[in-house]
Structures are given as C-alpha cells and as structure tokens.
Amino acid sequence: MAEDYIGKEECQRIFDNLQLVLKGPNIKHLKMRDIWPIAEKTGTRTKYGSYGWRAMISSRVAPRTVYLGSPSVLLPNPTELQRGLMAGAAEELHKMTQVMRTLPMIHLRRQMGNNSDYNPICNLYISMADPKNARLAFMWGATMREPDRKSPGPEFTMIHIPEEHLLRQQVLALPEVGLNVALGTDYMGEDKKGFLRQAMYSADALGMLGLHAGTKIVTVRDAATDQLKKYGVFLFGLSATGKSTWSCHQLGLDHHRGEATEVAQDDIVFLKKDGSALGTEMGFFVKTDVDPRFQEAMYSALIHRSALFENVMIDADGNPDFLDERLCANGRSVLRKDKLAVKRGRKIVSIASPSINLPTLDNMDGLIFAFITRRNTIMGFSQELTPEQAVLAYLWGESTHSFASQPAKAGESTRIVGTDPFIIGSRAHKVNLFCEIIMTLAERYPGKVRFFQYNTGGIGEILETKDVNGKKQKKLLRKTTRVPIDAMAAIQRGDLRKTNTYKTGRIGTSEIVHSDGTDLQAYDPKRFYSQEQIQEYVRDIVDGRRKFTEEISQEGLDPKILDYAEKSFESCGPPKKKIFPTGFDVAEKEEKPAPAAKESLVPRSIFSESKARPPRIFHSRFR
C-alpha cells in the first residue's frame, strides 16, 4: 500500500536535509577539465587516442529501481523486491545523508538541452572513495553542456555512490523534488537516465511530452514532383532495437541530388504541440556493436579520439573490437554528435544537424513518426499506420525478448508504453497526451503527418518449449531470417520518397508489398509457416495486446483509444483455436518477480558506520 512508503512531504524533508550536506567541505565542485586528469589515470588508452574503462555492472538495474513520493508517481505494479526497497527507502536515504558528511565526493554541474524554453540544470554528486568513479562523471558530463545562466530550466540532483554492496543495490527516484539516487552500481547509464527520466517527468507537467525517441531531419526528392522535401523524423524504440542505428543512418540517399540525413538526437526528446521537438544531449551514449560496412557515421565517431568507452573489448595493443561481446553484450560509448561523419569522395562530411532540436511543422514539408519493433515470426518489415493505429503503436510499445539476451523468455512479447521504460506516473496519461498532439497535428496539417512501424527483427523463427524437471526450457529450432540492414534502409528511403507500395495486411494495418531494390517476396511468412500457424501467431499478438490494453486502461486511458484498440482487434478476425503441435509455445508468460533479499543475508551498509557532522562547453580533448 502507498501508505507504507515515504510520501511527498517526507521526500521534501529528505531533500531539504540533504542541501546542507551538499555544501560540506568534503565535496569538491569541479569542472570537466578538473575531472579528466583523474579519470585518465584509470582508463585504457586505445590506438585512436580515446579511452575505455571496465564497469562491474554493465546495464541499468531496472528491477531494483523504484519511485517515491505521492501515490501518483509510484510504480503501477511493483514486484516484491521493489516493495521491499520502497519500504526501506527512508532508512537508506537517511544513512546516505549521514555518510555523505564525510565521504570524499565531487560535484559536476551541467546543462541539458539548448533552446529558449526548457534547459534543466543537472547536478551530479559522485563518491570518490574509488578514484575510478571519476570516469562516470566525465563520461556523463560529455553528454551535456556547460551551464548558461541565460538558459531557463529547473534544477535536478543526482547522488551516485557505486561502493554500496551489490545486495543493497538500488536506484531511488524522488521525482517531485528533483532527486535521484544510485547505490551499488557503476554503470554510467544510471546517471544519464536518472536525469533524463526526471526531465521527461518535468516536461510532461509543463505540457510537453517526453519521448524515448531519436530525431533527425531528412531531405529527399519526392518521386512524384522531383522536388526536394524536408521531413522531421521521430524514431521510437526499446534499447537494442536499432533506435540509435537508424537515427544515425544515411539510408543510401543520393547526396549528389541534394538528399541528406541530419542527425539531431538518438534517445530522448520533448515533443511540443506545434510538432517541434527539444533535444537533450550533446553527446550520444550508444551501443558499440557497430559494423562499419552498414553504420559508417557511428563508426567514424567511435574511432575518433574523443570517444569514451565502457565495457568495450580493448586488446593489449589498444585495438577496440566493437563486435566482440565476450566481455559483455552491452558495450557502450559516449560519442560526440558532431563526429558522426561519412566519406563523400575524398572528403569526410559530418551528418550532424546544426541543432539538437527539430523545427516546427510549419518549417518542414512533413513529419514522420516511426515505431521500431523487433519481432522474429510473422511481422512485416514495414507497416504504414493511420493516426489511430499510431496511437496504438505508442500504447503497445512492442518488441520481443531475444534468444541471445533472455533465453528463458525468448520469443515472448514485451510491451512498454511509448517504448519508454522511464515513465513516472500514469502511463495512460502519456498515451492520452500523445493522442491529443498527433491528432491535432494530423487535422491541422492534412497529409503532412505520416506514421510507420518498422520491424528490425526478422521472419521465420521457431522455438520449442519443453518441461525439464518441472521447469520450462526453450530450444531454438529455426533461427529468424533477419532483415538485412540495406533492405531496411531501402524501405525507409522509399517511404520518404513515397515510392513504396502497401496493402492491407493480416493484422489490419497497411503492410509493405513492394520496395525498390528489395525482394520482399523472399520474406513472406507463408514461405516459413502454414496458414494455421500464421493465424496462431496473429491470435497471440491480439491476445497480448488486449491484455496490455486492459492493464493500461486502469490508469485512465481515454475511452476513444479503447475504441481504436477494439477496432484493431476486430480487424484481425475472430480468435482461432490453438493448433501448434505439442512442444511449441508462443503464448506470453508473466515474469515472476525476484524474491526480496533477506535482511539476515544482507551485509551492513557502508552508510551505517558514519558519524554525523555539520555540515565552457567541452573539455579541450573534446574539441
């Protein structure tokens, strides 16, 4: 129950008490130029002059992340582990405040965004009990800019203490007071997402809509008029579905005829009601599994001396191997946006947009909202959506667990509203606001707003599920036939030029049937499955969507969106009897929450021994 956890007033008291501690003499207030010499000593220098570090934790600790405050900001369905963290948060925060009176710490102040309306000031306080933590501050600082007193924006604070024991590992967000805390993890993504999550929550309250999406401006020649057209593009997608890849991809456009892609952002933006979008970051934190044959611009940035690596394999001679995932499957790098470049003849040309923002729709020829999913069975590589179907795509936020990352859940759907795992508060409110904005834009600018869903997974996967000693185990019987990157580029290029052909597909949307230079017949699901199996996969998709819609509706979903969903279900036909042979299982499974750690097994916090006491844009190596 909400009354078991600290509320808004107690969050405010905790934050107020923390302010005195943050002025203590043990905290050094540093600039990027001060932090680099410390971070450099603990890094590995590559042959390009860039640096890399190893982290003990290689991804966000989402299962141990909770929100605290008013009932409206709490997690909608916390696990038992998360409930335990929420119940113990007051004590943990009190201990943290006490130890921070003596713990050696540094403070780095940076600013998000670059516009005339909304530029949050971000204050990172990080423990220096282990000097290698300096690289966390430097890497995060490289994604932001030097604060400008003339830029308006709220103040956010993040406390990061990596040394807490792993069994007490947790991330606590107090959104109503602008405070985030990360304990027991040295993954830089927690700092990045802590501030961005807070900024989206604050932006939503101001009437904007925080989106987990990349943005770019694409100039193409319209096939019908041969005139150059400029489009703003939003690319939604869960991590590892290709959001950064396609935000930074050139799509095989003809630059000799004036076509071009200009990258604005790759992760988080704030959508305004006029169709413009405010960007957030100057540097991108990307996965490094980049193949230079297909991702030239990202590769160029990764081999620049300004790149900063986390958990990337670097050999004894200083050679980084971006495709070697033996160290971990989430190698990351902070790269400079302005170093995204491609070769044009004998020249190296940057593809970065001069601004991190998208202009208003009045200043463009159109706006495209593209939702990236990753499915491996019957989903077409591209679907053209109506505005109503786009609202549903945002609502369902679909992808699929992979065999490589989560074998126990491989093939199962995962659905996250807006493909945004950082939503604070009502998810239905986000869907309602998205619906309001795009419906207004579509009505105000007829024909200028289009919507697509791209499947960056593949076709034809078959998984077998068997019971082994009472536990279900999955075996991959047939791998998916992946969509080639050049084929996906051709599809997106054709959508922009308006040369692709679509017709109504099996799940009620318009599905691509022809794209120049790509033989889509080779990926027809009928080549991989029987008609009965295809119907079963459709049934599975519809059942999962229906269940998820019912869950989100409890948070206040607009009734007209429920109508959109019901029409979508009806367009897929009546439910079919399950016909898969024994051993095949495509039904979705609920993930069981991890059990809370028993107190007797948890080591004492590092906080428990403390004694109370009173209390320029880039560094030179980024030029």
Rosetta blueprint (number, residue, H / E / L):
1 M L
2 A H
3 E H
4 D H
5 Y L
6 I L
7 G L
8 K H
9 E H
10 E H
11 C H
12 Q H
13 R H
14 I H
15 F H
16 D H
17 N H
18 L H
19 Q H
20 L H
21 V H
22 L L
23 K L
24 G L
25 P L
26 N L
27 I E
28 K E
29 H E
30 L E
31 K L
32 M H
33 R H
34 D H
35 I H
36 W H
37 P H
38 I H
39 A H
40 E H
41 K H
42 T L
43 G L
44 T E
45 R E
46 T L
47 K L
48 Y L
49 G L
50 S L
51 Y E
52 G E
53 W E
54 R L
55 A L
56 M L
57 I L
58 S L
59 S L
60 R L
61 V L
62 A H
63 P H
64 R H
65 T E
66 V E
67 Y E
68 L L
69 G L
70 S L
71 P H
72 S H
73 V H
74 L L
75 L L
76 P L
77 N L
78 P L
79 T L
80 E H
81 L H
82 Q H
83 R H
84 G H
85 L H
86 M H
87 A H
88 G L
89 A H
90 A H
91 E H
92 E H
93 L H
94 H H
95 K H
96 M H
97 T H
98 Q H
99 V H
100 M L
101 R L
102 T L
103 L L
104 P L
105 M E
106 I E
107 H E
108 L E
109 R E
110 R E
111 Q E
112 M L
113 G L
114 N L
115 N L
116 S L
117 D L
118 Y L
119 N L
120 P L
121 I E
122 C E
123 N E
124 L E
125 Y E
126 I E
127 S E
128 M L
129 A L
130 D L
131 P H
132 K H
133 N H
134 A H
135 R H
136 L H
137 A H
138 F H
139 M H
140 W H
141 G H
142 A L
143 T L
144 M L
145 R E
146 E L
147 P L
148 D L
149 R L
150 K L
151 S L
152 P L
153 G L
154 P L
155 E E
156 F E
157 T E
158 M E
159 I E
160 H E
161 I E
162 P L
163 E L
164 E L
165 H L
166 L H
167 L H
168 R H
169 Q L
170 Q E
171 V E
172 L E
173 A E
174 L E
175 P H
176 E H
177 V H
178 G L
179 L E
180 N E
181 V E
182 A E
183 L E
184 G L
185 T L
186 D L
187 Y L
188 M L
189 G H
190 E H
191 D H
192 K H
193 K H
194 G H
195 F H
196 L H
197 R H
198 Q H
199 A H
200 M H
201 Y H
202 S H
203 A H
204 D H
205 A H
206 L L
207 G L
208 M L
209 L E
210 G E
211 L E
212 H E
213 A E
214 G E
215 T E
216 K E
217 I E
218 V E
219 T E
220 V E
221 R E
222 D L
223 A L
224 A L
225 T L
226 D L
227 Q L
228 L E
229 K E
230 K E
231 Y E
232 G E
233 V E
234 F E
235 L E
236 F E
237 G L
238 L L
239 S L
240 A L
241 T L
242 G L
243 K H
244 S H
245 T H
246 W H
247 S H
248 C L
249 H L
250 Q L
251 L L
252 G L
253 L L
254 D L
255 H H
256 H H
257 R H
258 G L
259 E L
260 A E
261 T E
262 E E
263 V E
264 A E
265 Q E
266 D L
267 D L
268 I E
269 V E
270 F E
271 L E
272 K L
273 K L
274 D L
275 G L
276 S L
277 A E
278 L E
279 G E
280 T L
281 E L
282 M L
283 G E
284 F E
285 F E
286 V E
287 K E
288 T L
289 D L
290 V L
291 D L
292 P L
293 R L
294 F L
295 Q L
296 E H
297 A H
298 M H
299 Y H
300 S H
301 A H
302 L H
303 I L
304 H L
305 R L
306 S L
307 A L
308 L E
309 F E
310 E E
311 N L
312 V L
313 M E
314 I E
315 D L
316 A L
317 D L
318 G L
319 N L
320 P E
321 D E
322 F L
323 L L
324 D L
325 E L
326 R L
327 L L
328 C L
329 A L
330 N L
331 G L
332 R E
333 S E
334 V E
335 L E
336 R E
337 K H
338 D H
339 K H
340 L L
341 A E
342 V E
343 K E
344 R E
345 G L
346 R L
347 K E
348 I E
349 V E
350 S E
351 I L
352 A E
353 S L
354 P L
355 S L
356 I L
357 N L
358 L E
359 P L
360 T L
361 L H
362 D H
363 N H
364 M L
365 D L
366 G E
367 L E
368 I E
369 F E
370 A E
371 F E
372 I E
373 T E
374 R L
375 R L
376 N L
377 T L
378 I L
379 M L
380 G L
381 F L
382 S E
383 Q E
384 E E
385 L E
386 T L
387 P H
388 E H
389 Q H
390 A H
391 V H
392 L H
393 A H
394 Y H
395 L H
396 W H
397 G L
398 E E
399 S E
400 T E
401 H L
402 S L
403 F L
404 A L
405 S L
406 Q L
407 P H
408 A H
409 K H
410 A L
411 G L
412 E L
413 S E
414 T E
415 R E
416 I L
417 V H
418 G H
419 T H
420 D L
421 P L
422 F L
423 I L
424 I L
425 G L
426 S L
427 R H
428 A H
429 H H
430 K H
431 V H
432 N H
433 L H
434 F H
435 C H
436 E H
437 I H
438 I H
439 M H
440 T H
441 L H
442 A H
443 E H
444 R H
445 Y L
446 P L
447 G L
448 K L
449 V E
450 R E
451 F E
452 F E
453 Q E
454 Y E
455 N E
456 T L
457 G L
458 G E
459 I E
460 G L
461 E L
462 I E
463 L E
464 E E
465 T E
466 K E
467 D E
468 V E
469 N L
470 G L
471 K E
472 K E
473 Q E
474 K E
475 K E
476 L E
477 L E
478 R E
479 K L
480 T L
481 T E
482 R E
483 V L
484 P L
485 I H
486 D H
487 A H
488 M H
489 A H
490 A H
491 I H
492 Q H
493 R H
494 G H
495 D H
496 L H
497 R H
498 K L
499 T L
500 N L
501 T E
502 Y E
503 K E
504 T E
505 G L
506 R L
507 I L
508 G L
509 T L
510 S E
511 E E
512 I E
513 V E
514 H E
515 S E
516 D L
517 G L
518 T E
519 D L
520 L H
521 Q H
522 A H
523 Y H
524 D L
525 P H
526 K H
527 R H
528 F L
529 Y L
530 S L
531 Q H
532 E H
533 Q H
534 I H
535 Q H
536 E H
537 Y H
538 V H
539 R H
540 D H
541 I H
542 V H
543 D H
544 G H
545 R H
546 R H
547 K H
548 F H
549 T H
550 E H
551 E H
552 I H
553 S H
554 Q L
555 E L
556 G L
557 L L
558 D L
559 P H
560 K H
561 I H
562 L H
563 D H
564 Y H
565 A H
566 E H
567 K H
568 S H
569 F H
570 E H
571 S H
572 C L
573 G L
574 P L
575 P L
576 K L
577 K L
578 K L
579 I L
580 F L
581 P L
582 T L
583 G L
584 F E
585 D L
586 V L
587 A L
588 E L
589 K L
590 E L
591 E L
592 K L
593 P L
594 A L
595 P L
596 A L
597 A L
598 K L
599 E H
600 S H
601 L H
602 V L
603 P L
604 R L
605 S L
606 I H
607 F H
608 S H
609 E H
610 S L
611 K L
612 A L
613 R L
614 P L
615 P L
616 R L
617 I L
618 F L
619 H L
620 S H
621 R H
622 F H
623 R L
